[in-house]
Amino acid sequence: MALGYKARKRWSLAVLLIALPAWIVASVTLADWLRTRMDGLPVLMELVIFVVLGVVWIVPLRRVFLGVGQPDPDEGQD
């Protein structure tokens, strides 16, 4: 089921305002937990964790953001 332009726009706003901050908090919590479990995490390893988690969140949501910045394609059909 394909989402319409307005639905994608609403979902992308919800993701950016609700899901992304929650993902950031979860990522920082995970890195902090790993740091305490390993008695100090090397800086390079922590950087890799943050880069991977910073890219992974968009993979399942890329279809929501596709074309949101473009003009509404249904606007000219009236």
Sine and cosine of phi, psi and omega as CSV:
sin_phi,cos_phi,sin_psi,cos_psi,sin_omega,cos_omega
0.00,0.00,0.86,-0.51,-0.01,-1.00
-1.00,0.06,0.65,-0.76,0.05,-1.00
-0.99,0.11,0.59,-0.81,0.08,-1.00
-0.96,0.26,0.15,-0.99,-0.05,-1.00
-0.87,0.49,-0.74,0.68,-0.04,-1.00
-0.92,0.38,-0.60,0.80,0.03,-1.00
-0.91,0.40,-0.68,0.73,0.05,-1.00
-0.89,0.46,-0.62,0.79,0.01,-1.00
-0.91,0.42,-0.68,0.74,0.03,-1.00
-0.92,0.40,-0.69,0.72,0.00,-1.00
-0.91,0.42,-0.63,0.78,0.02,-1.00
-0.91,0.42,-0.60,0.80,0.06,-1.00
-0.91,0.41,-0.67,0.74,0.04,-1.00
-0.90,0.44,-0.65,0.76,0.03,-1.00
-0.90,0.45,-0.71,0.70,-0.05,-1.00
-0.94,0.35,-0.53,0.85,-0.05,-1.00
-1.00,-0.03,-0.43,0.90,-0.08,-1.00
-0.90,-0.45,-0.83,0.56,-0.13,-0.99
-0.95,0.31,-0.65,0.76,-0.03,-1.00
-0.91,0.42,-0.71,0.70,0.09,-1.00
-0.88,0.48,-0.59,0.80,0.05,-1.00
-0.91,0.41,-0.63,0.78,0.05,-1.00
-0.90,0.43,-0.63,0.77,0.02,-1.00
-0.90,0.44,-0.71,0.71,0.02,-1.00
-0.89,0.46,-0.67,0.74,0.02,-1.00
-0.90,0.43,-0.63,0.77,0.01,-1.00
-0.91,0.41,-0.70,0.72,0.01,-1.00
-0.92,0.40,-0.63,0.78,0.05,-1.00
-0.90,0.45,-0.68,0.74,0.04,-1.00
-0.89,0.46,-0.72,0.70,0.01,-1.00
-0.90,0.44,-0.63,0.78,0.04,-1.00
-0.92,0.39,-0.65,0.76,0.04,-1.00
-0.89,0.45,-0.68,0.73,0.04,-1.00
-0.90,0.44,-0.61,0.79,0.00,-1.00
-0.90,0.44,-0.66,0.75,0.00,-1.00
-0.97,0.26,-0.54,0.84,0.02,-1.00
-0.94,0.35,-0.57,0.82,-0.10,-1.00
-0.99,-0.15,0.20,0.98,-0.03,-1.00
0.80,0.61,0.77,0.64,0.00,-1.00
0.97,-0.24,0.81,-0.59,-0.03,-1.00
-0.96,-0.29,0.76,-0.65,0.04,-1.00
-0.85,0.53,0.56,-0.83,-0.07,-1.00
-0.88,0.48,-0.64,0.77,0.00,-1.00
-0.90,0.43,-0.64,0.77,0.04,-1.00
-0.91,0.41,-0.65,0.76,0.04,-1.00
-0.91,0.42,-0.63,0.78,0.05,-1.00
-0.89,0.46,-0.69,0.73,0.02,-1.00
-0.89,0.46,-0.67,0.74,0.02,-1.00
-0.87,0.49,-0.72,0.69,-0.03,-1.00
-0.93,0.37,-0.60,0.80,0.03,-1.00
-0.92,0.38,-0.70,0.71,0.00,-1.00
-0.90,0.44,-0.73,0.68,0.00,-1.00
-0.93,0.37,-0.44,0.90,0.05,-1.00
-0.96,0.29,-0.39,0.92,0.01,-1.00
-0.99,-0.13,-0.54,0.84,-0.10,-1.00
-0.89,0.46,-0.54,0.84,-0.08,-1.00
-0.90,0.43,-0.46,0.89,-0.09,-1.00
-0.99,0.13,-0.36,0.93,-0.09,-1.00
-0.84,0.54,-0.78,0.62,0.00,-1.00
-0.97,0.24,-0.24,0.97,-0.09,-1.00
-0.96,-0.29,0.09,1.00,-0.09,-1.00
-0.90,0.44,-0.51,0.86,0.01,-1.00
-0.93,0.38,-0.47,0.88,0.02,-1.00
-0.93,0.36,-0.63,0.78,-0.07,-1.00
-1.00,0.07,-0.16,0.99,-0.07,-1.00
-0.91,0.42,0.90,-0.44,0.08,-1.00
0.99,0.17,0.14,0.99,-0.04,-1.00
-0.93,0.37,-0.53,0.85,-0.01,-1.00
-0.98,0.18,-0.11,0.99,-0.01,-1.00
-1.00,0.05,0.32,-0.95,0.08,-1.00
-0.89,0.45,0.44,-0.90,-0.01,-1.00
-0.89,0.46,0.87,-0.49,-0.03,-1.00
-0.94,0.33,-0.38,0.93,-0.01,-1.00
-1.00,0.04,-0.09,1.00,-0.08,-1.00
-0.92,0.38,-0.59,0.81,-0.05,-1.00
-1.00,0.07,0.02,1.00,-0.06,-1.00
-1.00,0.02,-0.01,1.00,-0.04,-1.00
-0.95,0.31,0.00,0.00,0.00,0.00
